[in-house]
Amino acid sequence: MGRAPSRRLVLVLVVVAILAGALLALIQGPGHANKLPQGGSRFAQTSTPTPGESLLDALAPLLSSVRSSGGGTGSVSPTLARDVAQLFLIGIDATPATAARLRAHDWGGVVLGKANYFSPSQVLGLTQGIQASLATPPLIFARQGGGESNAFVDMAPASELQLGRVGRTDLVNGQSQLAARELRQVGVNGTLAPDADLADPNG
């Protein structure tokens, strides 16, 4: 038979459990029904986002506490607020509140999706408006994953699965170059795709 656990080991385990519980309570705070901020941003998905629902909302008080002059105790310098905002890549919709939010902070980048696109000329106007709204030109990305996953549905690249079935690397390369040219023409300077997906006969 093995020896019973020593009293010292049991004591250590109890202390670790108490400390873990205290740390969890500290993180959750008194209103633990409110979940911890999640990574990413639900920026502009609704006109009145629920406070604390995303990391962006959690940092909003920091960004909004900038003072134009003086900088009394507890205020945040404009430089720090800008540095924080520059870390965010945000999604937008087309509501009036979106323009105000864009002007409020010097965001690092914007991601466009299907909801932002109607035609190349329209999205060019949108990207130009975004650039004009921010003090520092932001990175503008599109979710252009290929085929049906494209944010801009009538633009390259074609579906990766279709391109893979053809089996021609020159065609894949050509589609990537065409997508880059088309995105640049509408003011987009980055893409979140295409992904390096693998497909097999079973799905």
Residue pairs with C-beta under 8 A, 6 or more apart in sequence:
25 32
27 36
28 36
34 52
35 52
35 53
37 52
37 53
37 54
37 55
37 57
37 58
38 53
38 54
38 55
39 55
40 54
40 55
41 54
41 55
41 56
41 88
41 89
41 90
41 91
42 49
42 53
42 54
42 56
42 57
42 91
43 49
43 54
43 56
43 88
43 90
43 91
43 92
43 101
44 90
44 91
44 92
44 93
44 95
44 97
44 98
44 101
45 91
45 93
47 95
47 97
49 57
50 57
51 57
51 60
52 58
56 88
56 90
59 84
62 76
62 81
62 84
63 76
63 81
63 84
63 85
63 104
63 105
64 104
65 74
65 75
65 76
65 81
66 75
66 76
66 77
66 78
66 81
67 75
71 77
81 105
82 105
82 106
82 136
85 105
85 106
85 107
85 108
86 106
86 107
86 108
86 136
87 108
88 107
88 108
88 109
89 107
89 108
89 109
89 110
89 111
89 139
89 141
90 107
90 109
90 110
90 111
91 110
91 111
91 112
91 113
92 98
92 102
92 110
92 111
92 112
92 116
92 130
93 115
93 116
94 115
94 116
99 129
99 133
102 110
102 130
102 133
102 134
103 133
103 134
106 134
106 135
106 136
107 134
107 138
108 138
108 139
109 138
109 139
109 140
109 141
109 190
110 130
110 138
110 139
110 140
110 141
111 141
111 142
111 143
111 192
112 123
112 126
112 127
112 140
112 141
112 142
112 143
112 151
112 188
113 142
113 143
113 151
114 143
114 150
114 151
114 153
116 123
116 126
116 151
117 123
117 151
117 152
117 153
120 152
120 155
120 182
120 185
120 186
123 152
123 186
123 187
123 188
124 185
124 186
124 187
126 187
127 140
127 186
127 187
127 188
128 187
130 138
130 140
130 187
131 137
131 138
131 140
131 187
139 189
139 190
140 187
140 188
140 189
140 190
141 188
141 189
141 190
141 191
141 192
142 151
142 152
142 183
142 188
142 190
142 191
142 192
143 149
143 150
143 151
143 191
143 192
143 193
144 150
144 151
144 152
144 155
144 157
144 179
144 183
144 191
144 192
144 193
144 194
145 160
145 192
145 193
145 194
145 195
146 157
146 158
146 159
146 160
146 163
146 175
146 193
146 194
147 157
147 158
147 159
147 160
147 161
147 162
148 159
149 193
150 157
152 182
152 183
152 186
155 179
155 182
155 183
156 175
156 176
156 178
156 179
156 182
157 163
157 175
157 176
157 178
157 179
157 194
158 175
160 194
160 195
160 197
161 197
161 199
163 171
163 172
163 175
164 199
176 194
179 191
180 191
183 189
183 191
